[in-house]
Amino acid sequence: MRAVTINLPEPLNAQMEQLARENGLTLSDFLVEVSKDIIMQEEARKQFYERAGRGRGRAAEALALLRRD
């Protein structure tokens, strides 16, 4: 594992430490979890826009599928 040093404003650091404690985590583990969440959100955003791009111009086709009995 690689160590990274970051400079946090004191108020932000205090909030993050509090959240980590509330979740039973060390600050380091909390930052790892937050980082994972950010990466997952970014991947979901990219996938959404990729799928939206594939569907662009196909609204009539999609609506026809919804109208099926």
N, C-alpha and C positions, 0 to 999 in steps of 0.2 A: 504494500500500500504506500502511496506517496503522501507526504505531509505538505500542506499548503498553508502559508501564512497570509491572513487577510486583516486589513485594518477596518474595524467597525466603529462607527460613532458610538459613544458610550450609551446613549439611550437605546439604540437598536440592540446593542450587545446585551443590555440588561433585560430587554423584552424577550430576546431569543433564549437567554439562559432561563428565564422564568417559564417559558413555554416548554423548554426541554425538561425542566424539573417536573412540571405538571404532567408530562407524558412519560415520566420515568426514564428519561434518556440523558446521556451526557450531551454537552453542547456539540461535540464532534459528531456523535451519532445523529443528533437532531439535524445538523447541517447536511449529513449524508442523505437522510430521509427527505428533506426539503429539496435537495438537488435532484433526487430520483423523481420526485413529483413534478418538478419543473420540466425535466426531460420527457416524462410521459405526456404532459400537457402539450409540449411542443410537437411531439410525434403525432398526437391526436389531431392537433391543428393542421399539420401538414397533410395528414390522411384525409381530413375533411375537405380541404381545398382541392386535393387531387381528385377526390370523388366528385366534388361539385363541378370541377372542370370537365370531367367525363360526361356528366349529365347535362351540361350547358347545351341549350337548344333542343332538349328532348322533353320539354314540359308536356306537350300534347301526348306523347307516348306514355309518360308517367301517369297522367290523369286518366288515360284510357285503361290502364291497369287497375286503378282505383275504382273505376266504374264497373268492373266485371262483377257478375253475380255468381 
